[in-house]
């Protein structure tokens, strides 16, 4: 069953179309992601599908039986609402019954007159088979750490607001989830649970996210929004990357062939051929189309390593750091709770440390103490004489938003010298981080929240710090920007302290973790973030199964795997036979032709000028063509690996 159909959708941006001619549909059971660069229109497209924004052209048609639940990137809520009010704000009759039933259960002891209504609701729950549904809701709330449903939304932290809004979406009785950055502001424990939930649920999913592990585990289709067009790639994110790599190679080869042909055609055109004959006219027209075509542009792959400041022998020392806060609005006694307790550590040059902990565990508190923005209750912070901090916080402040983007970064550096001696101007940095063309001369006030954070990061890197502290740098960046940042951090020679819930990102840039425990203590873990998540899940599973003390250590699984690999060595790959070589050459020639036909069909479906029957026919051919291409790409890859 098709849940919704998008036909020839168009939305105009600041200077040009964000997207146009977007035509696709989502099937029941499909779990897909929208990916693309910042500013390409992903959130706008999702909001348009959800009905929050109106398209400038085209339509979105939903199946009557669908039911849609939408999680916006920045949840909307009433500060005076309780958590219960927010979660059960729904048109669903089932949720209204469950909400009233739970309220009556809580109030009946103080109001005996509710006994009759309790009996009526009890019967309704039975008749409509809502007991299992109510149990599922309770399970979701418990897994998200939502227990006190009477707390006001205005009292909650940003992470808890995101959890409550997520719970509101997940408990609704709908067949389709539209999720805009569902993992932002969530801790790793919650992200891991949500990943499993979305993988197992029967609901269909269309989401915008930059979490690459999440994409791999949940999605079976990837929609890329680029150059104002939407392209479908079957498979998860890893398969998307493989197909993009092959696609780029094919497009580059095609581009070389076209340029080779045009060398001769340009010479012919310069000779001024007489354009009276039909064939000559057609040839001239074809050459003009080739010359004016939209040329293939490979990703720039910008990497940079600045010539770093020198670090002294003493970098940073923490001795006996402790910090407590009042528990919160719901605590009548005003008791204080320790978020950091007697923490000591001596930092040395080149360390790359990730900070891991659930929401509210004190990660940002630790960073603010280190940078001097917050005083500890006890203990001392000693900063080395040559230590120069660069602190990226979650909510950067811009003193003068009337400055242009370029003026803002030039305040700290007119140029920066890379490690190889190359001097790079701020304009170049801005371009590589997505600030291209006229936007460099726009006022900071005109930028979105995500764009401002990206701009703040560019300015921070241009100051050339030797101790870099990053608090949730990945929340507002697209995958492509994160790849650039990852490359920089992997080569970074100074000290790095980073908080992020993006496991892929953390695995790339941090090799040691600080674990902030519930009691305020800080422990260490040598290894990657994903290794720690796996280790913690194994410990939890062992405790649940009552199998503690079996004598198996952290490395036992690795040793067993190694032993198994030694007993089952990987077979030696055989070279291509003559027949396989011919098959490979044939595939190399067929794939560009099929890709060309695919593009023609996309133009037909997005033209808006063909009949419904023709669209159905083109769609059927398009789907069959995509399946054929997938098979040929897979076979091409198998043969290419053996060449």
PyMOL commands that set and color helices and strands:
alter all, ss='L'
color gray80, all
select helices_A, chain A and resi 42-50+83-87+93-107+112-127+131-143+153-155+158-171+188-200+212-218+237-270+278-291+363-370+405-410+426-432+437-441+444-446+449-462+479-491+503-509+529-544+556-567+578-606+612-640
alter helices_A, ss='H'
color red, helices_A
select strands_A, chain A and resi 2-12+17-27+31-35+57-62+68-71+176-180+204-208+221-226+229-234+316-326+336-347+352-356+378-383+389-392+415-417+423-425+467-471+495-499+512-516+522-526
alter strands_A, ss='S'
color yellow, strands_A
deselect
rebuild
show_as cartoon
